[in-house]
Amino acid sequence: MHPKVLTIAGSDSGGGAGIQADLKTFTVLKTYGLSVITALTAQNTLGVRDVLETNPDFVEAQLQAVLADIGADAAKTGMLASAETVEVVARAIEQYGITRLVVDPVMVSKSGHHLLRPEAVRTLRDRLLPLAAILTPNTLEASVLTGSEEISSLDDMKRSAEAIWKLGCRAVLLKGGHLGGETSDDLWFDGKVFQTLPAPRLSNRHTHGTGCTLSAAIAAFLARGLVPLEAVRSAKEYLTEAIRRAQPLGAGIGPVDHLWPLIAGE
């Protein structure tokens, strides 16, 4: 039986991020995907046009339906929108004892649309972060979570990763893609060691859904039994190739190629 992975996130009508990206990723990485939809977005490669949040009570109904019957070997969270939804998700994670939890603290879309209300940041930090096996913020999200200044160097990343780890998550993958440079280096910290995880900075501008795809891949590899750091390494390899093969769909920033393992015959 395939490992079961749950995504708790928003729907992307353009198919490049959110629930759609997660389910594609789960499938090609040989896991069975479950979904709880926290919001509907009207978006395409040019940006987010509108958002309709799911009522938190219905988010809870979805969680109870899938977890009570099917269960999950791992889970990931993406767009959660409101403090009420964050609280509902945290309670369900606790209730069903999901320990392989990847939290992608989605706050703002690439087009600048806010996907998490400012007042929900504290709830995310206090309730969901302590339940996370791995937290995957980018540098902008890390600054918000810690209340620190802009992150512009590896030393800044180390200080931020340690501060986030102290909030209660078991490990932090701080993504460095926004810093620029010849490589796109992420930083891993699990309370014991810092590990720099380099990747080539590709010229392809079609990077819609990279954060969602990475966190989904990590969750899939955790469900398959990989230890956290190896799950992260494998997920980064998958994402790097997905960016390399990304297709120029639409008139804006297109999605990465989630399905490349099928084409490559892997």
N, C-alpha and C positions, 0 to 999 in steps of 0.2 A: 504494500500500500504506500502511496506517495505521502510524504510529510505534508501536513496541513499548515498553511500560513494565512493569517488574517491581516488585511489592511483596513485601517480605520482612518478615512481620509475623505477629501472632497472629490467630486466628479469633474473631469475636464472634458468638455464637449469636443475639443479638438483632438483628444486622444493621446496627447503627448506626455501628460503628467497625471498626478493624482491616481484615483482608482484605476483608470484605464492603463496607465503605465505600470502600476503595481501588478495587476493581474497578468499582463503580458510577460512581465519579468518572472513572476512566480511560475508561469507555465513553461517558459523556455528553460528555466533552471530546475525543471522536473519536480515541482511541488504543486499541491492542490490549493488554489487560491479561494479564500473567503473574503467577503467585503461588508463593511459597515459604512454607509455614506453619510458624511457629516454636513455636506453642503452641495448644492448644484451651482456650477459656474457656467456662464455663457462666455466662452473664450475661444480664441483661435491663435494663430502664430503671431498676431499683432498685439495681443494683450487680452486682459480680462474686461469684459463689457459689463457684467452684472453678476451678483452673487445672491443666491437664495439659501439661507441657512436651514438645516434640518432641525425641527423641534427636538430639544434634548431628550424629551420623553420617548420620541420615536428612535433616536439614536440608541437609547437604552433598550428599547424593544428589539431592535436589530441585534444588539450584542447578546441579549439573553437568548434569542432564537438560535443563533449560530453556535454559541458557546455551550449552551445546555445540551444541545443535540449532537453536534459534530465535534466541537472542541478545536483547539489550535495548538500545534507544537511550537509555534513562534508567532509573533505579531509585530506590526509596525504601526506607528501613528504618523499622519501627515497634517493636513489642514484640519484644525479643530474649532476654529472660529470664535468660540465664546467660553467664558469661565464655566458656565453651566455644563457645557459639553465636555470640557476637560474633566470636571468632577465626575460626571457619569462614566466616562471612560476609565478613570482611575479606580473607581469602585468596582467595575467589572473585572479589571485586571487583577485586583486584589481578591475578589470573590472566587475567580477561577484559577488562581495561582499561576498565572502566566509569567514565567521568569525570563524567557527569551524574548524580551521586548526591546525593539529599536524605536527610539523617539527621534523623529525629524521635526525640530521645532519650527515649523513653517510659519513665517510671519508676514512676508511681503513677496509678491510675485515679481518676476523679472521685469514686468511692465510697470511696477510700482504700486500695484493694488494691494491694500492691506487685507491679509487673510486670517489674522488673529487680532481680536480687539485688544487695545493697549491694556485694559483692565484685566485681561485674561492671562497676561504674562506672569503675574504673581502666582496664580493658581497652577499654571503649568510648572512653574519652578518649585512650588511647595508640594504639589500633590503627585505630579506625573514623573518628574525627574528622579525622585528616589526609587521609583519602580523600574527604571530603565537599566537594561544590561548594557546598552550602548546608546549614547546620545550623539547625534550627527549635525551639529550646528555649523553654519558658515561663519565667517569672521564678523559679519554684521549682526547675526543672531546671537553670537557669543557675547558681543559687547552689550546687547540689550539684557541678556540673562544675568550678566555680572555687574551691570551698571558701570562698566569701565569705559575708558576712552577708546578711540579708534585703534584697531589692531593693524600694525604696519610692518612687523618683523617677526622672525622666529621666536625671539625672546618674548615678545608680546603674546604670541600664541601659547607659549609654555605657561606664562603667568595666567592667561585666561583659561586654559585647559585645566590647570590645577584648581583654580577657583570654582569652575563648573563641577569638577569631580567632588569637591567638598560639599556641594549641594545634595549629594546622595546617590548619584548614578554610579554604576560599577566601572564604567569606562567611557571615555570621550574620544570621538574622532572629530577633530576640529579641521574643517575643510579650508584649504588655503587658496582656492581657485581665484578669489577676488583680489589677491595681493599682486597679481601680475608676475612677470618674470618668465624665464625660458621654460621652466617646469611648473607643474601644478602640484605642489607638495602639501599633503595633509599631515596632521600630527595626531598620534595616538598617545593616550595617557590612561593608565589603569590604576593609578595610585602608587605604582611601583617604579615604572620606567616610562620615559618618553621615547617614542619611536617615530622617526620621520618616514613617511611613506610617499616616495616620489612617483610622479607619472609625467609623461610628456605633455607639454601644452600644445594642443593640436590647433591648426589654423581654421578648422571647420567652425563656423559661427552658429551652427544649428545645434543648440545645447538645451532646448526646452525640455524640462523634466529630469534634469540630471540629478537633482537632490532626491526626488521621489524614487528614481530608478536605483540609485545607490543604496538607499535605506531599505528598499524592497529586496534587493539582491542580498544584502547582509542578512536580513531576516530569513530569506530562503536558505542560505548556506548554514545559518544557525540551526534551522529546522532539520537540515540534513545531517547535523551532528558535528559540524566543524567547530573548533574552539573559537572564541570571539576574534582574536587577532587574525587568524587564518580565514575566517569568514569575511573580514574586512578586506584582506588582500585579494581574495578571490572575487569579491564584489567590485573592487577597483579595476581589476583586469577585465571583467565583463563590461563595465561602464566605459572604460577607455576605448575598447573596440567598438562599442555602440556609438560613441561620439565620432570615431574615425569613419564609420560607415553611415553617419547621419545623412538623411535625404532632405533636399531643399523643398519641402512641402510648404505651400502657402507663400504669402508675400513678406512674412516677417521672420522670426526666429523659429526654425523648424525643429521637430523632435529628434531625439537620438533614435538609432535603429535598434529597438528592443529585440527584434526577431533575428538578429544576425547569426546566432548559433544554428538556427534552422537552415539558413542559407549556406552556412559553412559546413553543414553536415555533422555538427557536433552534438 
